């Protein structure tokens, strides 16, 4: 979807609409998540955010994280 259509109230997102329907029907929320060092990470699933979360999970981060 082109960015200029994001504010158009008539534009729908069928995936989000289905998630909201399930949330209302079953009282559940689903979020994208990852498991990092046996802990659930919920947040932005994009490379920089995931990389930062992985680096933050170390007591002493490897040089790669710098």
C-alpha positions in Angstrom: 0.0 0.0 0.0 1.4 3.4 -0.9 2.3 5.5 2.1 0.0 8.3 1.1 -3.0 5.9 1.6 -2.2 5.2 5.3 -4.3 8.0 6.5 -7.3 7.1 4.3 -10.0 5.8 6.7 -11.5 3.7 3.9 -8.3 1.7 3.5 -8.4 -1.6 5.4 -5.9 -4.2 6.4 -7.5 -7.6 6.4 -4.8 -9.2 8.5 -5.2 -6.6 11.3 -9.0 -6.7 11.0 -8.9 -10.5 11.6 -6.6 -10.1 14.6 -8.9 -7.5 16.1 -11.9 -9.8 15.5 -10.1 -12.7 17.2 -9.1 -10.4 20.1 -12.8 -9.3 20.6 -14.1 -12.8 20.1 -11.7 -14.8 22.2 -10.1 -12.2 24.4 -6.6 -13.0 23.1 -3.9 -11.0 21.7 -1.3 -12.3 19.3 2.0 -10.5 18.6 4.9 -11.4 16.5 7.5 -12.8 18.9 10.9 -14.5 19.0 12.7 -16.5 21.6 16.1 -15.1 22.5 18.1 -17.0 25.1 15.0 -18.7 26.4 13.1 -15.4 26.8 10.2 -14.2 24.7 11.0 -11.0 22.7 8.0 -9.0 21.6 8.6 -5.9 19.7 9.6 -4.6 16.3 10.5 -7.6 14.1 13.0 -5.8 12.0 16.7 -6.4 11.8 18.1 -3.6 13.9 15.6 -4.1 16.8 16.2 -7.8 16.9 19.9 -7.3 16.7 19.8 -4.8 19.6 17.7 -7.2 21.7 20.1 -10.0 21.1 23.1 -7.8 22.1 21.2 -6.6 25.2 20.7 -10.3 26.3 24.5 -10.7 26.9 26.1 -9.9 30.3 29.2 -9.1 28.3 28.2 -8.4 24.7 30.6 -9.6 21.9 32.5 -7.1 19.9 30.0 -7.5 17.0 27.5 -5.7 19.1 29.6 -2.5 19.3 
